[in-house]
């Protein structure tokens, strides 16, 4: 009986995470009650088998972080018939780029994708499919996410919360192994964009010597404590006051809470959809794909990472990119409730050479929700950075089922 009560409490606690973080979910719960659980389970299984989402794989590798955490990455190489050489030959302007591309046998550019909180490298599925064979790409899983190891510094009773600075050092460790030479284009979504900023802050010389373009997608340079998540002021204040302690408590009983999360999966699905997408007609298979990624993140990882966002402030770090006059893409969905588009606009204001793109009817996972719009703008950035010969060579509709 005692275990049964604990299990039920864990279920409600797991649901509370979503409610506190995302707002009132009563409407979602009522909707789920109108359909039998077995029907919903069959529907999820059918969606899991739909489409190729998350199925793209490359040559795997591992890098070691400064605390010995194993970081997993994959590389997609340029096809032998690829046209990276033409892209490099067409590059002009900028003493630094001429130095990078002026070798007898130029090293091809590498595009490095960093994913967001509670996601993994597969969140770039559509962009990865579009660029395959055209340009060298690196996709990696942030510590404690995807196939990377659990953060060593976060393990055990003396474990410490993650910092954005640590993530920047993790990215540098991956780059040292996966792309040790040649020009780099860095692409970061949400937490991944913050990771790119932390890299620039800690390794400005590296950025000056190697980076030729940057894309910030649905991210922020700071002031995340002011985000309302679409809630009224009273609800936001309650979330800010309660959530850190709730996450710490739940993270300390991860196994029990995970059982509760599974029991309340339907409630979480509605919340995930609300805070991931803005459009009403998002592909159900894509929505389920996002749900699988997010629900696979253990609660102790959610708890370990959460405090870093309130402390995140990397506006000054953006000067490393501004001083180099790099081509920059700053893109967000117009209805992003997690990192509002105003934060992307603030990034663009700090980077004079940035192209600001606000995608209509777009939410936080805009690269999955509107893949063609994101891939098209990313292709333009790669042309401006000299990584590909022209946007027409990129299939913006690639990766769809």
C-alpha positions as a printed NumPy array, in Angstrom:
array([[  0.   ,   0.   ,   0.   ],
       [  2.82 ,   2.407,   0.953],
       [  4.604,   1.817,  -2.362],
       [  1.33 ,   2.306,  -4.245],
       [  0.803,   5.676,  -2.577],
       [  4.396,   6.669,  -3.339],
       [  3.929,   5.656,  -6.954],
       [  0.79 ,   7.786,  -7.216],
       [  2.532,  10.715,  -5.571],
       [  5.371,  10.368,  -8.058],
       [  2.855,  10.418, -10.885],
       [  1.33 ,  13.645,  -9.65 ],
       [  4.783,  15.103,  -8.988],
       [  5.888,  14.231, -12.495],
       [  2.827,  15.908, -13.904],
       [  3.449,  18.896, -11.651],
       [  6.768,  19.534, -13.354],
       [  4.984,  20.109, -16.612],
       [  2.207,  22.131, -14.998],
       [  4.614,  24.367, -13.116],
       [  6.951,  24.815, -16.044],
       [  4.344,  25.126, -18.745],
       [  1.187,  26.476, -17.129],
       [ -2.361,  25.262, -16.604],
       [ -2.973,  21.956, -18.379],
       [ -6.541,  21.186, -17.415],
       [ -7.791,  21.493, -20.985],
       [ -5.182,  19.044, -22.166],
       [ -6.102,  16.569, -19.445],
       [ -9.808,  16.755, -20.296],
       [ -9.059,  16.139, -23.955],
       [ -7.027,  13.035, -23.085],
       [ -9.863,  11.656, -20.949],
       [-12.164,  11.523, -23.992],
       [-10.048,   8.836, -25.678],
       [ -9.252,   5.422, -24.193],
       [ -5.688,   4.809, -22.972],
       [ -5.219,   1.753, -25.192],
       [ -6.257,   3.767, -28.254],
       [ -3.8  ,   6.524, -27.371],
       [ -1.024,   3.997, -26.821],
       [ -1.664,   2.399, -30.224],
       [ -1.652,   5.833, -31.821],
       [  1.725,   6.644, -30.261],
       [  3.184,   3.366, -31.461],
       [  1.882,   4.026, -34.977],
       [  3.415,   7.503, -34.963],
       [  6.72 ,   6.099, -33.7  ],
       [  6.838,   3.904, -36.799],
       [  5.997,   6.784, -39.148],
       [  8.66 ,   8.534, -41.167],
       [ 12.44 ,   8.528, -40.89 ],
       [ 12.653,  11.084, -38.078],
       [ 15.76 ,  10.495, -35.996],
       [ 17.009,   7.672, -38.218],
       [ 19.953,   9.491, -39.829],
       [ 23.317,   8.236, -38.597],
       [ 26.906,   9.152, -39.424],
       [ 30.409,   8.073, -38.509],
       [ 30.435,   8.011, -34.719],
       [ 33.143,   9.328, -32.447],
       [ 33.723,  10.301, -28.834],
       [ 35.416,  13.232, -27.181],
       [ 36.409,  13.59 , -23.536],
       [ 35.262,  16.637, -21.588],
       [ 37.518,  18.263, -18.995],
       [ 35.72 ,  16.354, -16.221],
       [ 36.05 ,  13.054, -18.157],
       [ 32.455,  13.007, -19.379],
       [ 32.227,  11.07 , -22.658],
       [ 30.679,  13.217, -25.391],
       [ 29.19 ,  11.418, -28.389],
       [ 29.226,  12.911, -31.887],
       [ 28.638,  11.861, -35.482],
       [ 30.215,  13.151, -38.683],
       [ 28.633,  13.259, -42.13 ],
       [ 31.426,  13.653, -44.676],
       [ 31.168,  15.345, -48.063],
       [ 30.536,  12.915, -50.921],
       [ 33.471,  12.383, -53.261],
       [ 31.384,  14.086, -55.931],
       [ 30.513,  16.916, -53.546],
       [ 31.251,  20.499, -54.418],
       [ 32.946,  21.813, -51.278],
       [ 36.029,  22.672, -53.34 ],
       [ 33.976,  24.904, -55.619],
       [ 32.503,  26.642, -52.588],
       [ 35.967,  27.368, -51.271],
       [ 37.207,  28.547, -54.646],
       [ 34.291,  30.97 , -54.854],
       [ 34.947,  32.459, -51.434],
       [ 36.124,  36.043, -51.49 ],
       [ 36.579,  38.846, -49.059],
       [ 38.24 ,  38.753, -45.666],
       [ 41.916,  38.159, -44.988],
       [ 41.093,  35.41 , -42.488],
       [ 38.999,  33.433, -44.956],
       [ 41.628,  33.705, -47.651],
       [ 44.132,  32.266, -45.215],
       [ 41.805,  29.348, -44.423],
       [ 40.904,  28.595, -48.022],
       [ 44.19 ,  29.571, -49.671],
       [ 45.906,  26.229, -49.164],
       [ 46.882,  23.983, -52.07 ],
       [ 44.414,  21.357, -50.861],
       [ 41.822,  23.366, -48.923],
       [ 40.301,  21.803, -45.827],
       [ 36.523,  21.741, -46.317],
       [ 34.288,  23.709, -44.035],
       [ 32.53 ,  21.851, -41.217],
       [ 29.052,  22.808, -40.009],
       [ 28.606,  21.937, -36.322],
       [ 25.103,  21.555, -34.875],
       [ 24.44 ,  21.97 , -31.134],
       [ 21.002,  20.966, -29.838],
       [ 18.797,  22.34 , -27.074],
       [ 17.746,  21.383, -23.548],
       [ 16.073,  17.965, -23.237],
       [ 16.704,  17.214, -26.931],
       [ 19.529,  15.479, -28.8  ],
       [ 21.356,  15.704, -32.114],
       [ 18.376,  14.21 , -33.959],
       [ 16.447,  17.449, -33.445],
       [ 18.305,  18.699, -36.554],
       [ 16.886,  15.834, -38.659],
       [ 15.62 ,  17.936, -41.579],
       [ 18.67 ,  20.167, -41.812],
       [ 20.977,  17.156, -41.589],
       [ 19.117,  15.429, -44.427],
       [ 19.288,  18.552, -46.589],
       [ 23.044,  19.023, -46.154],
       [ 24.121,  15.375, -46.459],
       [ 26.826,  14.943, -49.063],
       [ 27.033,  18.677, -49.706],
       [ 29.072,  19.865, -46.746],
       [ 30.859,  18.189, -43.848],
       [ 28.697,  18.259, -40.706],
       [ 29.167,  17.342, -37.056],
       [ 26.196,  16.541, -34.838],
       [ 26.816,  15.969, -31.135],
       [ 24.863,  15.178, -28.   ],
       [ 25.352,  17.528, -25.084],
       [ 26.412,  15.925, -21.809],
       [ 23.705,  13.779, -20.192],
       [ 21.649,  13.95 , -23.397],
       [ 21.247,  11.433, -26.213],
       [ 24.165,   9.029, -26.501],
       [ 26.62 ,  11.128, -24.491],
       [ 27.571,  10.044, -21.005],
       [ 25.995,  11.44 , -17.872],
       [ 27.957,  14.471, -16.698],
       [ 30.685,  13.25 , -14.344],
       [ 30.674,  16.546, -12.451],
       [ 26.929,  16.136, -11.898],
       [ 27.158,  12.565, -10.579],
       [ 27.039,  11.354,  -7.   ],
       [ 26.098,  13.126,  -3.762],
       [ 28.633,  15.898,  -4.431],
       [ 27.421,  16.515,  -7.965],
       [ 27.159,  20.127,  -9.09 ],
       [ 24.637,  21.742, -11.439],
       [ 25.66 ,  22.253, -15.033],
       [ 26.863,  25.677, -16.147],
       [ 26.651,  27.141, -19.625],
       [ 30.412,  27.692, -19.385],
       [ 30.885,  23.947, -18.98 ],
       [ 28.851,  23.359, -22.131],
       [ 31.091,  25.771, -24.02 ],
       [ 34.125,  23.764, -22.936],
       [ 32.354,  20.572, -23.969],
       [ 31.823,  21.977, -27.46 ],
       [ 35.51 ,  22.883, -27.677],
       [ 36.433,  19.296, -26.71 ],
       [ 34.221,  17.957, -29.506],
       [ 35.628,  20.398, -32.055],
       [ 39.219,  19.487, -31.15 ],
       [ 38.521,  15.868, -32.086],
       [ 35.774,  16.014, -34.72 ],
       [ 36.969,  19.104, -36.624],
       [ 40.607,  19.756, -35.679],
       [ 41.274,  21.951, -38.723],
       [ 39.493,  23.995, -41.333],
       [ 36.773,  26.658, -41.204],
       [ 33.724,  26.171, -38.981],
       [ 30.11 ,  27.26 , -39.151],
       [ 28.481,  26.939, -35.72 ],
       [ 24.723,  26.341, -35.472],
       [ 22.98 ,  26.308, -32.096],
       [ 19.357,  25.945, -31.042],
       [ 18.18 ,  27.162, -27.63 ],
       [ 20.708,  25.794, -25.103],
       [ 22.921,  24.944, -28.071],
       [ 23.042,  28.615, -29.046],
       [ 24.052,  29.471, -25.479],
       [ 26.764,  26.82 , -25.753],
       [ 28.132,  28.566, -28.859],
       [ 28.17 ,  31.875, -26.962],
       [ 30.06 ,  30.252, -24.077],
       [ 32.62 ,  28.879, -26.537],
       [ 33.201,  32.383, -27.913],
       [ 33.516,  33.86 , -24.431],
       [ 36.139,  31.343, -23.297],
       [ 38.014,  30.801, -26.569],
       [ 37.962,  34.108, -28.495],
       [ 41.198,  33.321, -30.363],
       [ 39.815,  29.99 , -31.506],
       [ 36.702,  31.714, -32.827],
       [ 38.806,  34.351, -34.576],
       [ 40.977,  31.73 , -36.281],
       [ 38.402,  29.104, -37.204],
       [ 34.789,  30.304, -37.258],
       [ 33.414,  31.752, -40.52 ],
       [ 29.689,  31.806, -39.751],
       [ 27.184,  31.384, -36.921],
       [ 23.466,  30.571, -36.69 ],
       [ 21.48 ,  31.244, -33.525],
       [ 18.086,  29.498, -33.634],
       [ 15.447,  30.117, -30.965],
       [ 17.965,  31.05 , -28.303],
       [ 18.835,  33.824, -25.869],
       [ 21.825,  35.807, -24.632],
       [ 20.288,  36.32 , -21.185],
       [ 17.378,  37.663, -19.104],
       [ 15.622,  34.295, -19.232],
       [ 14.299,  34.849, -15.706],
       [ 11.955,  37.417, -17.24 ],
       [ 10.288,  34.973, -19.662],
       [  6.576,  34.524, -18.911],
       [  6.041,  31.208, -20.784],
       [  2.658,  32.567, -21.802],
       [  1.469,  32.617, -18.182],
       [ -0.111,  35.471, -16.233],
       [  2.25 ,  37.312, -13.879],
       [  1.051,  35.514, -10.746],
       [  1.606,  32.127, -12.371],
       [  5.091,  33.08 , -13.552],
       [  6.116,  34.244, -10.084],
       [  4.835,  31.007,  -8.571],
       [  6.785,  28.957, -11.085],
       [ 10.012,  30.874, -10.418],
       [  9.632,  30.478,  -6.673],
       [  8.61 ,  26.825,  -6.569],
       [ 10.146,  25.091,  -9.579],
       [ 13.866,  24.992,  -8.608],
       [ 13.105,  23.319,  -5.283],
       [ 10.611,  20.929,  -6.858],
       [ 13.136,  19.861,  -9.486],
       [ 15.838,  19.302,  -6.876],
       [ 13.503,  17.152,  -4.806],
       [ 12.294,  15.152,  -7.784],
       [ 15.818,  14.762,  -9.156],
       [ 16.857,  13.103,  -5.899],
       [ 14.218,  10.38 ,  -6.446],
       [ 14.679,   9.942, -10.156],
       [ 13.584,   6.309, -10.452],
       [ 10.294,   6.874,  -8.664],
       [  9.547,  10.043, -10.605],
       [ 10.285,   8.402, -13.964],
       [  7.585,   5.861, -13.188],
       [  5.249,   8.751, -12.495],
       [  6.19 ,  10.496, -15.726],
       [  5.351,   7.378, -17.702],
       [  2.019,   7.127, -15.946],
       [  1.178,  10.725, -16.883],
       [  2.593,  10.566, -20.418],
       [ -0.605,  11.859, -22.016],
       [ -0.573,  15.036, -19.947],
       [  3.084,  15.612, -20.786],
       [  2.391,  15.094, -24.5  ],
       [ -0.054,  17.986, -24.549],
       [  2.312,  20.274, -22.676],
       [  5.251,  19.345, -24.872],
       [  3.248,  20.137, -27.989],
       [  2.072,  23.47 , -26.593],
       [  5.584,  24.63 , -25.751],
       [  7.313,  23.163, -28.809],
       [  5.045,  24.219, -31.668],
       [  2.823,  27.157, -32.552],
       [  0.993,  25.904, -35.657],
       [ -2.14 ,  23.822, -35.281],
       [ -1.377,  21.593, -38.276],
       [  2.076,  20.345, -37.255],
       [  2.718,  16.815, -38.533],
       [  1.611,  14.414, -35.742],
       [  4.647,  12.212, -36.447],
       [  6.949,  15.193, -35.958],
       [  5.162,  16.137, -32.746],
       [  5.547,  12.588, -31.463],
       [  9.217,  12.602, -32.498],
       [  9.79 ,  15.72 , -30.368],
       [  7.861,  14.163, -27.514],
       [ 10.08 ,  11.062, -27.588],
       [ 13.243,  13.133, -27.412],
       [ 12.015,  15.237, -24.505],
       [ 10.532,  12.404, -22.479],
       [ 13.781,  10.429, -22.826],
       [ 15.633,  13.058, -20.768],
       [ 15.835,  11.777, -17.167],
       [ 14.416,  13.989, -14.436],
       [ 17.767,  14.288, -12.662],
       [ 19.235,  15.73 , -15.885],
       [ 16.321,  18.169, -16.14 ],
       [ 17.05 ,  19.244, -12.557],
       [ 20.827,  19.524, -13.043],
       [ 20.554,  21.782, -16.081],
       [ 17.662,  24.033, -15.109],
       [ 19.514,  26.475, -12.768],
       [ 21.995,  27.369, -15.532],
       [ 19.38 ,  29.221, -17.556],
       [ 18.474,  31.757, -14.873],
       [ 22.165,  32.619, -14.526],
       [ 22.866,  32.698, -18.266],
       [ 24.183,  36.068, -19.473],
       [ 26.299,  36.019, -22.611],
       [ 25.477,  39.319, -24.288],
       [ 29.101,  40.403, -23.871],
       [ 30.295,  37.156, -25.449],
       [ 28.595,  38.105, -28.696],
       [ 31.231,  40.803, -29.216],
       [ 33.635,  38.017, -30.257],
       [ 31.428,  37.505, -33.317],
       [ 30.607,  41.189, -33.857],
       [ 34.263,  42.212, -33.976],
       [ 34.976,  39.648, -36.701],
       [ 32.077,  40.831, -38.875],
       [ 31.039,  37.231, -39.478],
       [ 27.883,  36.332, -41.401],
       [ 25.293,  35.51 , -38.745],
       [ 21.757,  34.124, -38.855],
       [ 19.45 ,  34.971, -35.941],
       [ 16.19 ,  33.056, -36.367],
       [ 13.186,  32.321, -34.168],
       [  9.534,  31.413, -34.337],
       [  7.184,  34.335, -33.791],
       [  5.309,  32.464, -31.044],
       [  8.205,  30.849, -29.183],
       [  7.055,  30.642, -25.548],
       [ 10.377,  29.316, -24.222],
       [ 12.914,  31.719, -25.735],
       [ 10.707,  34.482, -27.169],
       [ 11.568,  36.042, -30.509],
       [ 12.399,  39.291, -28.706],
       [ 15.506,  37.53 , -27.376],
       [ 16.568,  36.695, -30.928],
       [ 15.944,  40.283, -31.946],
       [ 18.22 ,  41.373, -29.085],
       [ 20.959,  39.06 , -30.405],
       [ 20.61 ,  40.553, -33.889],
       [ 20.865,  44.066, -32.438],
       [ 24.247,  43.142, -30.947],
       [ 25.512,  41.656, -34.224],
       [ 25.461,  44.224, -37.049],
       [ 26.016,  41.609, -39.761],
       [ 23.216,  39.341, -38.572],
       [ 20.265,  38.412, -40.754],
       [ 17.186,  38.496, -38.518],
       [ 14.454,  36.032, -39.463],
       [ 11.192,  35.654, -37.524],
       [  9.262,  32.644, -38.835],
       [  5.466,  33.153, -38.838],
       [  3.413,  30.645, -36.854],
       [  6.598,  29.186, -35.386],
       [  7.241,  27.8  , -31.917],
       [ 10.363,  26.818, -29.995],
       [ 11.175,  23.785, -32.166],
       [ 10.951,  25.859, -35.328],
       [ 13.538,  23.716, -37.16 ],
       [ 11.138,  20.752, -36.903],
       [  7.935,  22.733, -37.313],
       [  9.   ,  24.772, -40.355],
       [ 12.038,  22.87 , -41.648],
       [ 12.028,  24.335, -45.155],
       [ 12.066,  27.925, -43.871],
       [ 14.92 ,  27.183, -41.462],
       [ 16.954,  25.137, -43.943],
       [ 16.548,  27.785, -46.635],
       [ 17.946,  30.509, -44.382],
       [ 20.696,  28.221, -43.154],
       [ 21.667,  27.497, -46.772],
       [ 21.94 ,  31.247, -47.403],
       [ 24.232,  31.55 , -44.384],
       [ 26.462,  28.729, -45.64 ],
       [ 26.781,  30.488, -49.003],
       [ 27.716,  33.756, -47.306],
       [ 30.259,  31.888, -45.174],
       [ 31.722,  30.154, -48.228],
       [ 30.8  ,  26.666, -47.066],
       [ 28.606,  25.718, -50.066],
       [ 28.492,  27.06 , -53.637],
       [ 24.862,  28.198, -53.699],
       [ 21.515,  27.785, -51.899],
       [ 20.025,  25.981, -54.895],
       [ 22.278,  23.007, -54.145],
       [ 20.527,  22.427, -50.803],
       [ 17.287,  20.414, -50.866],
       [ 15.223,  22.281, -48.298],
       [ 12.488,  19.611, -48.328],
       [ 14.881,  16.737, -47.548],
       [ 14.175,  14.413, -44.647],
       [ 10.409,  14.245, -44.97 ],
       [  8.616,  10.947, -45.012]])
